[in-house]
Amino acid sequence: MRYPLVRDRIVLITGCSSGIGRATAHVLRARGWQVFPTARKPTDLETLRAAGFQPIELDIASDESVARAASRVLELSGGKLGALVNNAGFVVPGAAEDLTREALRRQFEVNVFGAQDLTNRFVSLFRHQGFGRIVNVSSMLARIVLPFLGAYSASKFALSALSTAMRMELRGSGVAVSLIEPGPVDTAIHQNAAATKQAYVRSEGSVFDDLYRDQILRMQTGTDRKNPFSRPPESVAIRIAHALESPRPRRRYRVTVLSHFGAFMARFASDGLLDLILSRRLPAGR
């Protein structure tokens, strides 16, 4: 489907402290976009300022922070915005049986509720101006589910469902909605997962306690095996740029070989085969 091009090349990008968000900010600025990156921590905001950006403070899990950030970007841009990239997210790793209610709530607040809240604050503007792009960074794990990543997958499934519904609801408005579905990417999200696991997952007394300890140690020491199929965050940023600039943006962008393979398996493999393949590393007899 053909969409009008974005006339006001002004974009708000969430989650720019590192990884995909920061790479996207640099790639889009180099392509002529006025970029407003967001971050939560003061040190990350300072790093973005030092790189020549005008960053906006945003804690995507806070209603008040989302409202302030939305107002701030429109204040800085003179009431204009051409695109929104919802990239902010994090992983709560752990077996489903060990996840607290707070862990699940936090996972969805950041990856789903905050993203949709922020998006909804700009939809009327996009409709009124007759153009706009909404890009939501999902994951290949919105297609298939891995053990110990059920909460993360659930949040990305939810984000994908909301994106799909919004894409149809915005049909004919000139506003495009695209999903980015990366596979493994070289970012800090999995290193940060070690601290998240310790904060939110009930490991004491868990049948997976030994596995958790080993996993956390490898994350903290950097001895976790690098995925040979992983790609740099710039490879995702290029797909995001296409979604923002093309007159025919794709509904879904898959990044990395494993993302394409996961989509294929989700469509054609049986549940039994997927269970066998994806759970093969679990200890026997659990």
C-alpha positions as CSV (number, residue, x, y, z in Angstrom):
1,M,0.0,0.0,0.0
2,R,1.2,3.5,-0.9
3,Y,1.5,6.2,1.8
4,P,2.3,9.9,1.6
5,L,5.9,10.8,2.3
6,V,6.7,12.4,5.6
7,R,7.0,16.2,5.0
8,D,8.1,17.2,8.4
9,R,11.1,14.9,8.9
10,I,11.1,15.1,12.7
11,V,11.2,11.9,14.6
12,L,11.0,10.9,18.3
13,I,12.9,7.7,19.2
14,T,12.6,6.0,22.5
15,G,15.2,4.0,24.3
16,C,18.3,5.7,22.9
17,S,20.7,5.0,25.8
18,S,22.5,2.4,23.7
19,G,22.0,-0.3,21.0
20,I,19.2,0.0,18.4
21,G,17.9,3.3,19.7
22,R,21.2,5.1,19.6
23,A,22.2,3.6,16.3
24,T,18.8,4.7,14.8
25,A,19.3,8.2,16.1
26,H,22.7,8.5,14.4
27,V,21.5,6.9,11.1
28,L,18.4,9.1,10.8
29,R,20.3,12.3,11.6
30,A,22.8,11.4,8.9
31,R,19.8,11.0,6.5
32,G,18.6,14.5,7.2
33,W,16.0,13.9,10.0
34,Q,15.7,16.1,13.0
35,V,16.0,13.5,15.8
36,F,14.7,13.8,19.3
37,P,16.1,10.8,21.2
38,T,14.9,9.8,24.6
39,A,16.6,8.2,27.6
40,R,15.8,7.7,31.2
41,K,19.1,8.1,33.1
42,P,20.9,11.5,33.4
43,T,24.2,10.0,32.3
44,D,22.7,8.7,29.1
45,L,21.0,12.1,28.4
46,E,24.4,13.8,28.8
47,T,26.0,11.3,26.4
48,L,23.4,12.1,23.8
49,R,23.8,15.9,24.3
50,A,27.6,15.4,23.9
51,A,26.9,13.7,20.6
52,G,25.0,16.8,19.4
53,F,21.4,15.7,20.0
54,Q,18.6,17.5,22.0
55,P,17.5,14.5,24.1
56,I,14.3,14.2,26.0
57,E,14.0,12.5,29.4
58,L,11.5,9.7,29.3
59,D,10.7,6.8,31.7
60,I,8.3,4.9,29.5
61,A,6.8,3.1,32.5
62,S,5.6,6.3,34.0
63,D,2.3,8.0,32.8
64,E,3.6,11.4,34.0
65,S,6.9,11.0,32.2
66,V,5.2,9.9,29.0
67,A,2.9,13.0,29.1
68,R,5.9,15.3,29.8
69,A,8.0,13.9,27.0
70,A,5.1,14.1,24.5
71,S,4.5,17.7,25.3
72,R,8.2,18.5,25.3
73,V,8.9,17.2,21.8
74,L,6.0,19.2,20.4
75,E,7.3,22.3,22.2
76,L,10.8,21.8,20.8
77,S,9.5,21.0,17.3
78,G,7.0,23.8,17.0
79,G,4.0,21.4,17.2
80,K,5.3,19.2,14.4
81,L,6.2,15.5,14.3
82,G,6.6,13.2,11.3
83,A,7.4,9.9,12.9
84,L,7.6,7.9,16.2
85,V,9.9,5.0,16.8
86,N,9.0,2.9,19.8
87,N,12.2,1.2,20.6
88,A,12.5,1.3,24.4
89,G,12.2,-2.2,26.0
90,F,13.8,-4.6,28.3
91,V,13.8,-8.3,29.2
92,V,12.5,-10.0,32.3
93,P,14.1,-13.5,32.0
94,G,13.0,-16.5,34.0
95,A,10.8,-19.5,34.0
96,A,7.1,-18.7,34.0
97,E,6.6,-20.4,37.4
98,D,9.2,-18.1,39.0
99,L,7.9,-14.7,37.7
100,T,6.2,-12.5,40.3
101,R,3.2,-10.4,39.5
102,E,5.5,-7.3,39.7
103,A,7.8,-8.8,37.1
104,L,5.0,-9.3,34.6
105,R,3.6,-5.9,35.3
106,R,7.0,-4.2,34.8
107,Q,7.6,-6.2,31.6
108,F,4.3,-5.0,30.1
109,E,4.5,-1.5,31.4
110,V,7.7,-0.9,29.5
111,N,7.3,-3.0,26.4
112,V,3.5,-2.5,25.8
113,F,1.6,0.0,27.9
114,G,4.1,2.8,27.7
115,A,4.7,2.4,24.0
116,Q,0.9,2.5,23.3
117,D,0.4,5.4,25.6
118,L,3.1,7.4,23.9
119,T,1.8,6.5,20.4
120,N,-1.8,7.5,21.3
121,R,-0.6,11.0,22.1
122,F,0.4,11.6,18.5
123,V,-2.2,9.8,16.5
124,S,-4.6,12.8,16.3
125,L,-1.7,15.0,15.1
126,F,-0.8,12.4,12.4
127,R,-4.4,12.1,11.3
128,H,-4.9,15.9,11.1
129,Q,-1.7,16.4,9.0
130,G,-2.5,13.5,6.7
131,F,0.9,11.7,7.1
132,G,3.0,10.0,9.8
133,R,4.9,6.9,10.5
134,I,4.7,4.7,13.6
135,V,7.5,2.1,13.9
136,N,7.3,-0.4,16.8
137,V,10.4,-2.5,17.5
138,S,9.2,-6.0,18.3
139,S,11.2,-9.2,18.1
140,M,11.4,-12.6,16.4
141,L,10.2,-13.8,19.8
142,A,6.8,-12.3,18.9
143,R,6.7,-15.3,16.5
144,I,8.2,-18.1,18.5
145,V,8.8,-18.5,22.2
146,L,11.9,-19.6,24.0
147,P,12.1,-21.1,27.5
148,F,12.8,-18.5,30.2
149,L,11.7,-15.7,27.9
150,G,7.9,-16.2,28.1
151,A,7.3,-12.8,29.7
152,Y,9.3,-11.0,27.1
153,S,7.7,-12.9,24.3
154,A,4.2,-12.3,25.7
155,S,4.9,-8.5,25.7
156,K,6.2,-8.6,22.1
157,F,3.2,-10.6,21.0
158,A,0.9,-8.0,22.6
159,L,2.8,-5.1,21.0
160,S,2.5,-6.8,17.6
161,A,-1.2,-7.4,18.1
162,L,-1.8,-3.7,19.0
163,S,0.4,-2.6,16.0
164,T,-1.6,-4.8,13.6
165,A,-4.9,-3.5,14.9
166,M,-3.7,0.1,14.7
167,R,-2.4,-0.4,11.2
168,M,-5.9,-1.5,10.0
169,E,-7.7,1.2,12.1
170,L,-5.5,3.9,10.5
171,R,-6.1,2.7,6.9
172,G,-6.8,5.6,4.6
173,S,-5.4,8.2,7.1
174,G,-2.0,8.5,5.5
175,V,-0.4,7.1,8.7
176,A,1.6,3.9,8.3
177,V,2.4,1.4,11.1
178,S,5.4,-0.9,10.7
179,L,6.8,-3.7,13.0
180,I,10.5,-4.4,13.2
181,E,11.2,-8.0,14.1
182,P,15.0,-8.4,14.8
183,G,16.6,-11.6,15.7
184,P,19.8,-11.5,17.8
185,V,21.4,-8.0,17.8
186,D,24.6,-6.9,19.5
187,T,23.1,-4.7,22.2
188,A,23.3,-4.5,26.0
189,I,19.8,-5.8,26.6
190,H,20.9,-9.3,27.5
191,Q,23.7,-8.1,29.8
192,N,21.2,-5.9,31.5
193,A,18.9,-8.9,31.9
194,A,21.2,-10.2,34.7
195,A,20.3,-7.4,37.0
196,T,16.7,-7.7,36.0
197,K,16.6,-11.4,36.7
198,Q,18.0,-10.8,40.2
199,A,15.5,-8.0,40.9
200,Y,12.3,-9.7,39.6
201,V,12.7,-13.5,39.5
202,R,12.1,-15.8,42.4
203,S,15.1,-18.1,42.1
204,E,15.4,-19.4,45.7
205,G,14.0,-22.8,45.9
206,S,13.4,-22.9,42.1
207,V,14.1,-26.1,40.3
208,F,16.1,-23.9,37.9
209,D,18.2,-22.2,40.6
210,D,21.5,-23.7,39.4
211,L,20.8,-22.8,35.8
212,Y,19.9,-19.2,36.9
213,R,23.2,-18.9,38.8
214,D,25.2,-20.1,35.9
215,Q,23.3,-17.9,33.5
216,I,23.8,-14.7,35.6
217,L,27.5,-15.4,36.1
218,R,28.0,-15.7,32.3
219,M,26.1,-12.5,31.7
220,Q,28.0,-10.6,34.4
221,T,31.4,-11.8,33.3
222,G,30.7,-11.5,29.6
223,T,31.5,-15.2,29.0
224,D,28.1,-15.9,27.4
225,R,28.5,-17.3,24.0
226,K,28.1,-14.7,21.2
227,N,25.4,-15.7,18.7
228,P,27.1,-16.3,15.4
229,F,23.9,-15.0,13.6
230,S,23.8,-11.7,15.6
231,R,24.0,-8.4,13.7
232,P,25.0,-4.9,14.7
233,P,22.3,-2.5,15.7
234,E,22.9,-0.4,12.6
235,S,21.4,-3.2,10.5
236,V,18.1,-2.7,12.4
237,A,18.4,1.1,12.1
238,I,18.6,0.8,8.3
239,R,15.2,-1.1,8.2
240,I,13.7,1.6,10.5
241,A,14.9,4.2,8.0
242,H,13.1,2.4,5.2
243,A,9.9,2.2,7.2
244,L,10.0,6.0,7.7
245,E,11.0,7.0,4.2
246,S,9.6,4.6,1.7
247,P,6.3,5.4,0.0
248,R,5.5,1.7,0.5
249,P,6.7,0.8,4.0
250,R,6.4,-2.9,4.9
251,R,4.1,-4.1,7.5
252,R,6.9,-6.2,9.0
253,Y,10.7,-6.0,8.7
254,R,12.7,-9.1,9.7
255,V,16.3,-8.6,10.6
256,T,18.9,-11.4,10.7
257,V,18.7,-14.9,9.4
258,L,17.2,-16.2,12.6
259,S,14.3,-13.8,12.3
260,H,13.4,-15.1,8.9
261,F,13.9,-18.7,10.1
262,G,11.7,-18.1,13.2
263,A,8.9,-16.7,11.0
264,F,9.2,-19.7,8.7
265,M,9.1,-22.2,11.7
266,A,6.2,-20.4,13.4
267,R,4.2,-20.7,10.2
268,F,5.0,-24.2,9.1
269,A,6.4,-26.3,12.0
270,S,4.1,-28.1,14.4
271,D,4.0,-27.2,18.1
272,G,5.5,-30.5,18.9
273,L,8.5,-29.9,16.7
274,L,9.0,-26.4,18.0
275,D,8.9,-27.7,21.6
276,L,11.5,-30.3,20.8
277,I,13.9,-27.9,19.1
278,L,13.5,-25.0,21.4
279,S,13.6,-26.8,24.7
280,R,16.5,-29.1,23.9
281,R,18.9,-27.2,26.2
282,L,16.8,-27.6,29.3
283,P,18.0,-30.0,31.9
284,A,16.3,-33.4,31.8
285,G,13.9,-34.5,34.5
286,R,12.8,-31.1,35.6
